[in-house]
Amino acid sequence: MVVLAASICTRGGKAVLSRQFREMQRSRIEALLASFPKLADSGTQHTTVEQDNVRFVYQPLDELYMVLITNRQSNIL
């Protein structure tokens, strides 16, 4: 179980606050968060989406998303 990062980002994908728990470049985290809003579907009950080798577990708030970025092998759903 690996949490790569925990973030709060805007609906546009800009990070407001982010904490990395594994060694990752800042540009990689910013790129992942920028691509996240395109994957998230606000009309469903699902709060996970997957991309390449990461999984986003998120909770929509008013104008923000609370996001955990994990690897795909993680058991966090």
N, CA, C and O atoms as a GROMACS GRO file, in nm:
protein
  308
    1MET      N    1   0.086  -0.118   0.000
    1MET     CA    2   0.000   0.000   0.000
    1MET      C    3   0.090   0.123   0.000
    1MET      O    4   0.164   0.147   0.096
    2VAL      N    5   0.083   0.199  -0.106
    2VAL     CA    6   0.171   0.314  -0.120
    2VAL      C    7   0.089   0.438  -0.156
    2VAL      O    8   0.025   0.442  -0.261
    3VAL      N    9   0.091   0.536  -0.069
    3VAL     CA   10   0.035   0.667  -0.101
    3VAL      C   11   0.151   0.753  -0.149
    3VAL      O   12   0.245   0.779  -0.074
    4LEU      N   13   0.144   0.794  -0.273
    4LEU     CA   14   0.251   0.875  -0.330
    4LEU      C   15   0.240   1.021  -0.287
    4LEU      O   16   0.340   1.085  -0.257
    5ALA      N   17   0.116   1.073  -0.285
    5ALA     CA   18   0.095   1.212  -0.249
    5ALA      C   19  -0.049   1.233  -0.204
    5ALA      O   20  -0.140   1.159  -0.244
    6ALA      N   21  -0.069   1.335  -0.122
    6ALA     CA   22  -0.202   1.380  -0.082
    6ALA      C   23  -0.209   1.528  -0.119
    6ALA      O   24  -0.117   1.604  -0.090
    7SER      N   25  -0.318   1.566  -0.184
    7SER     CA   26  -0.327   1.703  -0.235
    7SER      C   27  -0.467   1.758  -0.221
    7SER      O   28  -0.566   1.684  -0.216
    8ILE      N   29  -0.474   1.889  -0.217
    8ILE     CA   30  -0.599   1.962  -0.233
    8ILE      C   31  -0.578   2.046  -0.358
    8ILE      O   32  -0.484   2.126  -0.364
    9CYS      N   33  -0.665   2.029  -0.456
    9CYS     CA   34  -0.648   2.102  -0.582
    9CYS      C   35  -0.780   2.163  -0.625
    9CYS      O   36  -0.888   2.122  -0.580
   10THR      N   37  -0.770   2.262  -0.713
   10THR     CA   38  -0.889   2.327  -0.766
   10THR      C   39  -0.953   2.237  -0.870
   10THR      O   40  -0.895   2.137  -0.911
   11ARG      N   41  -1.072   2.272  -0.914
   11ARG     CA   42  -1.140   2.195  -1.018
   11ARG      C   43  -1.064   2.201  -1.150
   11ARG      O   44  -1.086   2.117  -1.238
   12GLY      N   45  -0.976   2.297  -1.165
   12GLY     CA   46  -0.894   2.308  -1.286
   12GLY      C   47  -0.764   2.228  -1.278
   12GLY      O   48  -0.693   2.217  -1.377
   13GLY      N   49  -0.734   2.172  -1.160
   13GLY     CA   50  -0.615   2.090  -1.146
   13GLY      C   51  -0.494   2.160  -1.087
   13GLY      O   52  -0.386   2.102  -1.083
   14LYS      N   53  -0.510   2.284  -1.040
   14LYS     CA   54  -0.398   2.355  -0.980
   14LYS      C   55  -0.390   2.320  -0.831
   14LYS      O   56  -0.489   2.328  -0.759
   15ALA      N   57  -0.271   2.281  -0.787
   15ALA     CA   58  -0.251   2.240  -0.648
   15ALA      C   59  -0.260   2.359  -0.554
   15ALA      O   60  -0.195   2.461  -0.576
   16VAL      N   61  -0.342   2.347  -0.451
   16VAL     CA   62  -0.349   2.446  -0.344
   16VAL      C   63  -0.253   2.405  -0.234
   16VAL      O   64  -0.182   2.488  -0.176
   17LEU      N   65  -0.252   2.275  -0.206
   17LEU     CA   66  -0.167   2.217  -0.102
   17LEU      C   67  -0.134   2.075  -0.144
   17LEU      O   68  -0.221   2.002  -0.191
   18SER      N   69  -0.009   2.035  -0.128
   18SER     CA   70   0.029   1.900  -0.167
   18SER      C   71   0.142   1.851  -0.078
   18SER      O   72   0.232   1.926  -0.041
   19ARG      N   73   0.135   1.723  -0.043
   19ARG     CA   74   0.239   1.661   0.040
   19ARG      C   75   0.278   1.530  -0.027
   19ARG      O   76   0.194   1.443  -0.047
   20GLN      N   77   0.406   1.515  -0.060
   20GLN     CA   78   0.455   1.394  -0.122
   20GLN      C   79   0.509   1.301  -0.013
   20GLN      O   80   0.577   1.344   0.080
   21PHE      N   81   0.478   1.172  -0.026
   21PHE     CA   82   0.524   1.073   0.069
   21PHE      C   83   0.630   0.981   0.009
   21PHE      O   84   0.690   0.901   0.081
   22ARG      N   85   0.654   0.991  -0.119
   22ARG     CA   86   0.759   0.919  -0.189
   22ARG      C   87   0.837   1.019  -0.273
   22ARG      O   88   0.786   1.125  -0.308
   23GLU      N   89   0.960   0.985  -0.304
   23GLU     CA   90   1.045   1.073  -0.384
   23GLU      C   91   0.988   1.087  -0.525
   23GLU      O   92   0.990   0.993  -0.604
   24MET      N   93   0.937   1.205  -0.555
   24MET     CA   94   0.883   1.237  -0.687
   24MET      C   95   0.916   1.383  -0.717
   24MET      O   96   0.921   1.466  -0.626
   25GLN      N   97   0.938   1.412  -0.842
   25GLN     CA   98   0.965   1.549  -0.880
   25GLN      C   99   0.838   1.632  -0.872
   25GLN      O  100   0.728   1.583  -0.896
   26ARG      N  101   0.855   1.758  -0.839
   26ARG     CA  102   0.741   1.848  -0.829
   26ARG      C  103   0.666   1.857  -0.961
   26ARG      O  104   0.543   1.862  -0.963
   27SER      N  105   0.739   1.860  -1.071
   27SER     CA  106   0.676   1.870  -1.202
   27SER      C  107   0.588   1.748  -1.232
   27SER      O  108   0.485   1.761  -1.298
   28ARG      N  109   0.628   1.631  -1.183
   28ARG     CA  110   0.548   1.509  -1.204
   28ARG      C  111   0.416   1.519  -1.128
   28ARG      O  112   0.311   1.486  -1.183
   29ILE      N  113   0.420   1.564  -1.004
   29ILE     CA  114   0.298   1.582  -0.924
   29ILE      C  115   0.208   1.685  -0.990
   29ILE      O  116   0.087   1.664  -1.001
   30GLU      N  117   0.264   1.797  -1.033
   30GLU     CA  118   0.185   1.901  -1.098
   30GLU      C  119   0.120   1.849  -1.226
   30GLU      O  120   0.005   1.882  -1.255
   31ALA      N  121   0.192   1.768  -1.302
   31ALA     CA  122   0.136   1.712  -1.426
   31ALA      C  123   0.024   1.614  -1.395
   31ALA      O  124  -0.078   1.613  -1.464
   32LEU      N  125   0.040   1.532  -1.291
   32LEU     CA  126  -0.065   1.438  -1.253
   32LEU      C  127  -0.191   1.513  -1.208
   32LEU      O  128  -0.302   1.478  -1.247
   33LEU      N  129  -0.172   1.617  -1.126
   33LEU     CA  130  -0.287   1.694  -1.078
   33LEU      C  131  -0.354   1.772  -1.192
   33LEU      O  132  -0.475   1.790  -1.191
   34ALA      N  133  -0.276   1.818  -1.288
   34ALA     CA  134  -0.334   1.890  -1.402
   34ALA      C  135  -0.418   1.797  -1.489
   34ALA      O  136  -0.518   1.840  -1.547
   35SER      N  137  -0.380   1.670  -1.498
   35SER     CA  138  -0.456   1.576  -1.580
   35SER      C  139  -0.575   1.517  -1.506
   35SER      O  140  -0.666   1.463  -1.568
   36PHE      N  141  -0.575   1.528  -1.374
   36PHE     CA  142  -0.680   1.466  -1.293
   36PHE      C  143  -0.821   1.516  -1.322
   36PHE      O  144  -0.910   1.432  -1.338
   37PRO      N  145  -0.849   1.648  -1.332
   37PRO     CA  146  -0.988   1.692  -1.353
   37PRO      C  147  -1.052   1.640  -1.481
   37PRO      O  148  -1.174   1.624  -1.488
   38LYS      N  149  -0.972   1.612  -1.582
   38LYS     CA  150  -1.026   1.558  -1.707
   38LYS      C  151  -1.074   1.415  -1.689
   38LYS      O  152  -1.164   1.370  -1.759
   39LEU      N  153  -1.015   1.344  -1.593
   39LEU     CA  154  -1.052   1.204  -1.568
   39LEU      C  155  -1.170   1.192  -1.472
   39LEU      O  156  -1.249   1.098  -1.483
   40ALA      N  157  -1.182   1.286  -1.380
   40ALA     CA  158  -1.287   1.280  -1.278
   40ALA      C  159  -1.422   1.313  -1.340
   40ALA      O  160  -1.436   1.412  -1.412
   41ASP      N  161  -1.521   1.230  -1.312
   41ASP     CA  162  -1.656   1.251  -1.363
   41ASP      C  163  -1.745   1.289  -1.246
   41ASP      O  164  -1.769   1.208  -1.156
   42SER      N  165  -1.793   1.411  -1.245
   42SER     CA  166  -1.871   1.460  -1.131
   42SER      C  167  -2.010   1.400  -1.124
   42SER      O  168  -2.078   1.415  -1.023
   43GLY      N  169  -2.055   1.332  -1.229
   43GLY     CA  170  -2.190   1.277  -1.231
   43GLY      C  171  -2.202   1.136  -1.178
   43GLY      O  172  -2.310   1.077  -1.184
   44THR      N  173  -2.094   1.079  -1.125
   44THR     CA  174  -2.100   0.940  -1.078
   44THR      C  175  -2.070   0.933  -0.929
   44THR      O  176  -2.023   1.029  -0.868
   45GLN      N  177  -2.098   0.817  -0.873
   45GLN     CA  178  -2.068   0.792  -0.732
   45GLN      C  179  -1.925   0.743  -0.712
   45GLN      O  180  -1.876   0.738  -0.598
   46HIS      N  181  -1.857   0.707  -0.820
   46HIS     CA  182  -1.720   0.655  -0.809
   46HIS      C  183  -1.625   0.767  -0.770
   46HIS      O  184  -1.633   0.877  -0.824
   47THR      N  185  -1.536   0.739  -0.679
   47THR     CA  186  -1.439   0.839  -0.636
   47THR      C  187  -1.297   0.791  -0.659
   47THR      O  188  -1.204   0.832  -0.589
   48THR      N  189  -1.279   0.704  -0.757
   48THR     CA  190  -1.145   0.661  -0.798
   48THR      C  191  -1.138   0.665  -0.950
   48THR      O  192  -1.234   0.632  -1.019
   49VAL      N  193  -1.024   0.705  -1.001
   49VAL     CA  194  -0.994   0.697  -1.143
   49VAL      C  195  -0.848   0.653  -1.157
   49VAL      O  196  -0.766   0.680  -1.069
   50GLU      N  197  -0.819   0.586  -1.267
   50GLU     CA  198  -0.683   0.536  -1.288
   50GLU      C  199  -0.626   0.594  -1.415
   50GLU      O  200  -0.696   0.620  -1.513
   51GLN      N  201  -0.495   0.613  -1.412
   51GLN     CA  202  -0.422   0.665  -1.528
   51GLN      C  203  -0.284   0.601  -1.526
   51GLN      O  204  -0.217   0.601  -1.422
   52ASP      N  205  -0.240   0.548  -1.639
   52ASP     CA  206  -0.108   0.485  -1.653
   52ASP      C  207  -0.076   0.395  -1.533
   52ASP      O  208  -0.130   0.285  -1.522
   53ASN      N  209   0.010   0.442  -1.444
   53ASN     CA  210   0.048   0.358  -1.331
   53ASN      C  211   0.010   0.419  -1.196
   53ASN      O  212   0.065   0.380  -1.093
   54VAL      N  213  -0.084   0.514  -1.196
   54VAL     CA  214  -0.130   0.572  -1.069
   54VAL      C  215  -0.282   0.566  -1.060
   54VAL      O  216  -0.352   0.556  -1.160
   55ARG      N  217  -0.330   0.571  -0.938
   55ARG     CA  218  -0.474   0.575  -0.910
   55ARG      C  219  -0.500   0.702  -0.829
   55ARG      O  220  -0.427   0.734  -0.735
   56PHE      N  221  -0.606   0.772  -0.866
   56PHE     CA  222  -0.650   0.889  -0.792
   56PHE      C  223  -0.771   0.849  -0.709
   56PHE      O  224  -0.870   0.801  -0.763
   57VAL      N  225  -0.763   0.869  -0.579
   57VAL     CA  226  -0.878   0.850  -0.491
   57VAL      C  227  -0.914   0.991  -0.444
   57VAL      O  228  -0.832   1.059  -0.382
   58TYR      N  229  -1.037   1.034  -0.473
   58TYR     CA  230  -1.068   1.174  -0.449
   58TYR      C  231  -1.203   1.192  -0.382
   58TYR      O  232  -1.289   1.104  -0.384
   59GLN      N  233  -1.218   1.310  -0.324
   59GLN     CA  234  -1.345   1.352  -0.265
   59GLN      C  235  -1.371   1.494  -0.314
   59GLN      O  236  -1.295   1.585  -0.282
   60PRO      N  237  -1.478   1.514  -0.391
   60PRO     CA  238  -1.507   1.651  -0.435
   60PRO      C  239  -1.561   1.735  -0.319
   60PRO      O  240  -1.645   1.689  -0.242
   61LEU      N  241  -1.511   1.855  -0.309
   61LEU     CA  242  -1.562   1.953  -0.213
   61LEU      C  243  -1.624   2.065  -0.296
   61LEU      O  244  -1.641   2.047  -0.417
   62ASP      N  245  -1.658   2.176  -0.238
   62ASP     CA  246  -1.727   2.283  -0.312
   62ASP      C  247  -1.657   2.315  -0.444
   62ASP      O  248  -1.707   2.278  -0.550
   63GLU      N  249  -1.546   2.382  -0.439
   63GLU     CA  250  -1.471   2.418  -0.560
   63GLU      C  251  -1.336   2.349  -0.565
   63GLU      O  252  -1.251   2.384  -0.646
   64LEU      N  253  -1.318   2.249  -0.479
   64LEU     CA  254  -1.189   2.182  -0.467
   64LEU      C  255  -1.206   2.031  -0.473
   64LEU      O  256  -1.317   1.979  -0.463
   65TYR      N  257  -1.095   1.962  -0.491
   65TYR     CA  258  -1.088   1.817  -0.477
   65TYR      C  259  -0.985   1.784  -0.371
   65TYR      O  260  -0.878   1.846  -0.367
   66MET      N  261  -1.015   1.689  -0.285
   66MET     CA  262  -0.918   1.629  -0.196
   66MET      C  263  -0.873   1.501  -0.265
   66MET      O  264  -0.956   1.415  -0.295
   67VAL      N  265  -0.743   1.486  -0.292
   67VAL     CA  266  -0.695   1.378  -0.377
   67VAL      C  267  -0.581   1.302  -0.310
   67VAL      O  268  -0.488   1.362  -0.257
   68LEU      N  269  -0.590   1.169  -0.312
   68LEU     CA  270  -0.478   1.082  -0.280
   68LEU      C  271  -0.428   1.024  -0.410
   68LEU      O  272  -0.508   0.976  -0.491
   69ILE      N  273  -0.299   1.027  -0.431
   69ILE     CA  274  -0.240   0.964  -0.549
   69ILE      C  275  -0.166   0.841  -0.500
   69ILE      O  276  -0.073   0.851  -0.421
   70THR      N  277  -0.209   0.725  -0.548
   70THR     CA  278  -0.148   0.598  -0.507
   70THR      C  279  -0.099   0.524  -0.630
   70THR      O  280  -0.131   0.560  -0.743
   71ASN      N  281  -0.021   0.418  -0.607
   71ASN     CA  282   0.014   0.334  -0.721
   71ASN      C  283  -0.103   0.240  -0.748
   71ASN      O  284  -0.190   0.224  -0.663
   72ARG      N  285  -0.105   0.178  -0.864
   72ARG     CA  286  -0.219   0.094  -0.902
   72ARG      C  287  -0.225  -0.035  -0.822
   72ARG      O  288  -0.331  -0.098  -0.815
   73GLN      N  289  -0.115  -0.076  -0.763
   73GLN     CA  290  -0.114  -0.198  -0.683
   73GLN      C  291  -0.167  -0.175  -0.542
   73GLN      O  292  -0.184  -0.270  -0.466
   74SER      N  293  -0.193  -0.052  -0.507
   74SER     CA  294  -0.243  -0.018  -0.374
   74SER      C  295  -0.381  -0.078  -0.353
   74SER      O  296  -0.460  -0.090  -0.446
   75ASN      N  297  -0.410  -0.114  -0.228
   75ASN     CA  298  -0.542  -0.168  -0.197
   75ASN      C  299  -0.638  -0.058  -0.150
   75ASN      O  300  -0.747  -0.088  -0.101
   76ILE      N  301  -0.601   0.066  -0.165
   76ILE     CA  302  -0.688   0.178  -0.127
   76ILE      C  303  -0.787   0.203  -0.240
   76ILE      O  304  -0.746   0.232  -0.353
   77LEU      N  305  -0.913   0.192  -0.211
   77LEU     CA  306  -1.018   0.221  -0.308
   77LEU      C  307  -1.111   0.319  -0.245
   77LEU      O  308  -1.209   0.360  -0.306
   0.00000   0.00000   0.00000
